[in-house]
Amino acid sequence: MFDLEKTKIIVKTKRGYEKVTASLIEDLIPGCKTLPNPLNYSGLVLVSTDERDAERLIKENIPEAEKVLPVKVVCKADMDEMISNIDSIIEDVNGRFAVRTRRRGRHGFSSIDVNVAL
């Protein structure tokens, strides 16, 4: 079973290619675990691995991977928890940064609320 808390990479792919992309990633990185269509969100594959170069390997070897996003922090979809976790992300940023959100699912807050709060 895939543990969402151990997600290290989010891979964005075309809808319908999630299982193929997940299989290719598992073949490329021995010992990794993948979850295509997490929580029924199409176009996504979650990757859990201890491989240091996993992000680079996926970008260079998996053409189905349209975007490869490293996961810095995993938290619940709760505004207070997101705000408390932002400090650990900001420490790694030198200079300016932007927050871009995409709403997935139902929450008591909007994407704009997240952008303003963070």
C-alpha positions in Angstrom: 0.0 0.0 0.0 1.2 3.5 -0.8 1.9 5.8 2.1 0.9 9.4 1.0 3.1 10.8 3.8 6.2 9.4 2.0 5.6 11.0 -1.3 8.8 12.5 -2.7 7.8 13.4 -6.3 4.6 14.4 -8.1 4.6 13.5 -11.8 2.1 15.2 -14.1 1.2 13.3 -17.2 -1.5 13.2 -19.8 -4.8 11.8 -18.7 -5.0 8.1 -19.5 -1.2 7.7 -19.3 -1.0 7.5 -15.5 -0.6 3.7 -15.2 1.9 3.5 -18.1 4.0 6.3 -16.6 3.9 4.7 -13.1 5.1 1.4 -14.6 7.9 3.1 -16.5 9.1 4.9 -13.3 9.0 1.6 -11.3 11.2 0.0 -14.1 13.6 2.9 -14.1 14.0 3.2 -10.3 14.2 -0.1 -8.5 12.5 -0.2 -5.1 10.4 2.9 -5.7 6.6 2.9 -5.2 4.2 4.7 -7.4 0.5 5.6 -7.1 -1.2 6.5 -10.4 -4.4 8.6 -10.2 -4.1 9.3 -6.4 -7.5 9.9 -4.9 -8.9 9.6 -8.4 -7.1 12.8 -9.6 -6.3 12.1 -13.3 -3.0 13.1 -14.8 -1.0 12.5 -11.6 1.4 9.9 -10.4 2.9 10.0 -6.9 6.4 8.6 -6.4 7.9 7.4 -3.1 11.6 6.6 -3.3 15.0 6.9 -1.5 16.8 7.4 -4.8 18.6 10.8 -4.7 18.5 11.4 -8.4 15.0 10.2 -9.0 13.7 13.6 -10.1 16.5 13.9 -12.7 16.1 10.3 -13.9 12.4 10.7 -14.5 12.8 14.0 -16.3 15.6 12.5 -18.6 14.1 9.1 -19.2 10.3 9.2 -19.1 8.9 11.2 -22.0 5.3 10.7 -20.6 6.3 12.8 -17.6 5.2 16.3 -18.6 6.2 17.9 -15.3 8.3 16.4 -12.4 7.7 18.3 -9.1 9.7 17.6 -6.0 7.7 17.3 -2.8 9.2 19.4 0.0 6.5 19.0 2.6 3.4 16.8 2.9 0.5 18.2 5.0 -3.3 18.0 5.2 -5.5 20.4 3.2 -5.9 22.6 6.2 -5.0 26.3 6.0 -3.4 26.5 9.4 -1.3 23.4 8.8 -0.1 24.8 5.4 0.8 28.1 7.0 2.8 26.4 9.7 4.7 24.3 7.1 5.7 27.1 4.8 8.7 28.1 6.9 10.5 24.9 6.1 10.0 25.5 2.4 11.1 29.2 2.6 14.4 28.2 4.2 15.4 26.5 0.9 14.5 29.6 -1.2 17.1 32.2 -2.0 15.3 35.4 -3.1 11.8 35.8 -4.3 9.2 33.1 -4.9 5.7 32.8 -6.1 2.8 30.6 -4.9 0.7 29.0 -7.6 -2.3 26.8 -6.5 -4.6 24.6 -8.3 -7.8 23.6 -6.6 -8.5 19.9 -6.4 -11.3 18.6 -4.3 -13.6 20.4 -1.9 -12.3 22.6 0.9 -13.5 25.4 3.1 -11.1 27.8 1.4 -10.3 28.9 -2.1 -7.1 28.8 -4.1 -6.9 32.6 -3.8 -7.2 32.3 0.0 -4.1 30.0 0.0 -2.2 32.4 -2.3 -2.9 35.3 0.0 -2.1 33.4 3.3 1.1 32.0 2.0 
